Amino acid sequence: MKAHNFNAGPCVLPKPVIESAIEAIKNFDNTGIGVLEISHRSPGWERIMEETEALWRELLQIPDNYRVIFLGGGASTQFYTIAANLLGKKAAYLQTGVWAKKAIKEAKLYGEVEIVASSEEKNYTYIPKGYNVPLDADYLHITTNNTIYGTEIKEDFDCPIMLVADMSSDIMSRPIDVAKYGLIYGGAQKNVGPAGVTFVIIREDILGKVDRTLPTMVDYRTHIKESSMFNTPPVFPIFVMHETLKWIKELGGLKEMNRINSEKAELLYSEIDRNPMFTGTAEKADRSIMNICFVMSESYKEKEADFMAFAKSRGMIGIKGHRSVGGFRASLYNACPLESVQALVDCMRTFEQENI
Ligand SMILES: *Cc1c(COP(=O)(O)O)cnc(C)c1O
């Protein structure tokens, strides 16, 4: 039976990327030794680092006054690193889920935090709109895609103050206007690689404006100056990211990625909306094209465990919803093929036919 991987992260990677990673573990760049064993100061590796940054710049059309760095520690480490580097007195945060809430908690260690709006009262099923952005804040932090709740800010909006975005779960799913942001960051393990590497895209002029003394590793300038090689970078995750970005480029780049992703999301959402047994949990206008959350409709609540078992028997992996939402969540990241989404939809249809 074919496995269809809908895990939320770490998640499915493109098949050719896996093949190339296996090869590189055995023999990297014709050196006779594997990528897990090479020196990160070897010329072959330096080329991978340069190409990886170049692929980021090319795919996202990153302007010259931005730098891209690759770090360890996951997006969660950035929650405090961002505040340490950028929060002088006050920062603004949009609270659209638990990841945003965790970022808020860390920012509070460095100064005042104003929560401009929160959708917590409705279990984060929508993206708040029409809030005021305090002009005296150093930045507004947003989470563009709320992995757990399946909501997404799909447009790069104009913000009167610097915009900082956690794009962990929708980076490279569509073209973005990087110039609208001061800083963009995320863990690679959803759309650009395996767990273990974090990307940070920073406009250079925003740094060096806070008074506090920063530990060397926390100061973004350290990693910019040393091109992410101040200390040993996460070599293998970066290699897999390099291969993943090459795969995205070969597919046609982010416009094409977005076309494919929209088609997959549309396929599943229309089944959720058509099938009387299922109901989507996110407000329609704010639906994510990456993480699709749904539950059994009120009259079929008792069928939840049955559907889970049925889906499992047909090869569906990772469709259990996050414990704070319940029900189901299918993550349709870049590497999730259309045929997997079709298999899930077929599964929902068959379940309907067998149960109604
Ligand atoms: C997964 C995720 C995180 C946490 O990433 P780690 O790399 O595990 O720290 C943060 N924000 C969002 C939106 C996520 O989806």
The ligand as an SDF file (V2000), in Angstrom:
LIG
                    3D

 15 15  0  0  0  0  0  0  0  0999 V2000
    6.5560   24.4960   13.4960 C   0  0  0  0  0  0  0  0  0  0  0  0
    6.4150   25.9500   13.7450 C   0  0  0  0  0  0  0  0  0  0  0  0
    7.2210   26.6360   14.6790 C   0  0  0  0  0  0  0  0  0  0  0  0
    8.2350   25.9350   15.5380 C   0  0  0  0  0  0  0  0  0  0  0  0
    9.3210   25.5740   14.8200 O   0  0  0  0  0  0  0  0  0  0  0  0
   10.5730   24.8330   15.5240 P   0  0  0  0  0  0  0  0  0  0  0  0
   11.5550   24.8380   14.4030 O   0  0  0  0  0  0  0  0  0  0  0  0
   10.1060   23.4900   15.9380 O   0  0  0  0  0  0  0  0  0  0  0  0
   11.0060   25.6650   16.6750 O   0  0  0  0  0  0  0  0  0  0  0  0
    7.0570   27.9850   14.7950 C   0  0  0  0  0  0  0  0  0  0  0  0
    6.1450   28.6530   14.0790 N   0  0  0  0  0  0  0  0  0  0  0  0
    5.3350   28.0360   13.1950 C   0  0  0  0  0  0  0  0  0  0  0  0
    4.3440   28.8220   12.4110 C   0  0  0  0  0  0  0  0  0  0  0  0
    5.4510   26.6680   13.0080 C   0  0  0  0  0  0  0  0  0  0  0  0
    4.6550   26.0340   12.1310 O   0  0  0  0  0  0  0  0  0  0  0  0
  1  2  1  0
  2  3  1  0
  2 14  2  0
  3  4  1  0
  3 10  2  0
  4  5  1  0
  5  6  1  0
  6  7  2  0
  6  8  1  0
  6  9  1  0
 10 11  1  0
 11 12  2  0
 12 13  1  0
 12 14  1  0
 14 15  1  0
M  END
$$$$
